[in-house]
Amino acid sequence: MNKKLPSYLLGKYQLIGTVTFSVLFAIVYLNIYIPFSETAWFGLGKSATFTSTLIFIASSILALIGSRVAMYRSKPLFDMTYLGYTMWCIAEIAVIAGIYTWITVGIDILNETNIMVFGRAFLRGCIALGIPYLISGMYFSINDKNKTIRLMSYENVVTDEVPANGVPMHKVTLFDNSGALKLSLNLDSLYYIESDDNYIKVWYTDSKGELKQYMLRCRLKTVEESFKGSALVRCNRKYIVNIEKVKVLRKESDAYVLDLDNEAIPTLPVTKTYTDIVLAYFTEKQPLLDPID
């Protein structure tokens, strides 16, 4: 819960989408709930509580919009964690429950204490807003993973490229957040991927053998999860390396470093966190390549 919240959940369009979906879901939920409730006073049309209903809906929407604007503007001030985001959402529900309690007391139609009214409103709010919050988070998470970067096998695709040694070709295909194809290259041409804040730099060689880089808005964690089980291995907090491009694995002082088979690429460090993962590739998957101490 203390992990940093993914940046894609705090984007402008994601926050707008979350508020819009939550409002629509809440309205549908309330229309289903009201006919079966003996305490709900909501009413539209010619209802005596029409004005109070509009005030509550408008106030709740404004509260949500104001809260999400504050959340968006607070990004540069501190790193939002999962716990912080959860507490923020609970606070939003509590504020809306407070608005409901205030209006209910004002129209004085229920013989209940303020605490009882607030408690019931908070519980309904957890359902009406908690569910769409959860669904929105899951949607944006899946969307971020599936549309940003993918590993695709092209062994059944018609191509003029001849697979080496009969091994099926694999291509790394990168998409932006809208699903538009941005870059596709053979895995054999990719050397390493570097993290640069909320972006990644993909280092590869073109058809002329020249080292190039391509920048894409994406988290390195997303890349790591997308290529799990492939030759792309996390070796550092900042790097993912194509392990098949490693020319030399050697130990310097208390850490390992990687030299790739391209002199234009600097030596890549292997931190202790990822040492076992990197060594496992050479000792288990590639027994012919012995690490050099």
HURAHU-V120212 format. One record per backbone hydrogen bond with DSSP energy under -1.0 kcal/mol. NH is the residue of the N-H (numbers start at 1). CO is the residue of the C=O. If there is no record, write none. Layout:
NH|CO + NH|CO
This chain:
5|80 + 9|6 + 10|7 + 15|11 + 16|12 + 17|13 + 18|14 + 19|15 + 20|16 + 21|17 + 22|18 + 23|19 + 24|20 + 25|21 + 26|22 + 27|23 + 28|24 + 29|25 + 30|26 + 31|27 + 32|28 + 33|29 + 34|30 + 36|33 + 37|34 + 47|44 + 50|47 + 53|49 + 54|50 + 55|51 + 56|52 + 57|53 + 58|54 + 59|55 + 60|56 + 61|57 + 62|58 + 63|59 + 64|60 + 65|61 + 66|62 + 67|63 + 68|64 + 69|65 + 70|66 + 71|67 + 72|68 + 73|69 + 74|70 + 75|72 + 77|74 + 78|74 + 82|3 + 83|1 + 85|81 + 86|82 + 87|83 + 88|84 + 89|85 + 90|86 + 91|87 + 92|88 + 93|89 + 94|90 + 95|91 + 96|92 + 97|93 + 98|94 + 99|95 + 100|96 + 101|97 + 102|98 + 103|99 + 104|100 + 105|101 + 106|102 + 107|103 + 108|104 + 112|110 + 117|113 + 118|114 + 119|115 + 120|116 + 121|117 + 122|118 + 123|119 + 124|120 + 125|121 + 126|122 + 127|123 + 128|124 + 129|125 + 131|127 + 133|129 + 134|130 + 135|131 + 136|132 + 137|133 + 138|134 + 139|135 + 140|136 + 141|137 + 142|138 + 143|139 + 144|140 + 145|141 + 146|142 + 147|143 + 150|173 + 152|171 + 154|169 + 157|154 + 167|164 + 171|152 + 172|185 + 173|150 + 174|183 + 175|148 + 176|180 + 179|176 + 182|174 + 183|174 + 185|172 + 187|170 + 189|186 + 191|203 + 192|203 + 193|240 + 194|201 + 195|238 + 196|199 + 199|196 + 200|216 + 201|194 + 202|214 + 203|192 + 204|212 + 205|189 + 206|210 + 209|206 + 212|204 + 214|202 + 216|200 + 218|198 + 223|219 + 224|220 + 225|221 + 226|222 + 227|223 + 230|227 + 233|241 + 235|239 + 236|239 + 240|193 + 241|233 + 242|191 + 243|231 + 243|241 + 245|242 + 246|243 + 247|259 + 248|259 + 250|257 + 252|255 + 255|252 + 257|250 + 258|268 + 259|248 + 261|245 + 265|262 + 268|258 + 270|256 + 271|235 + 274|271 + 278|274 + 279|275 + 280|276 + 282|278 + 283|279 + 284|280 + 285|280 + 286|281 + 289|286 + 292|249
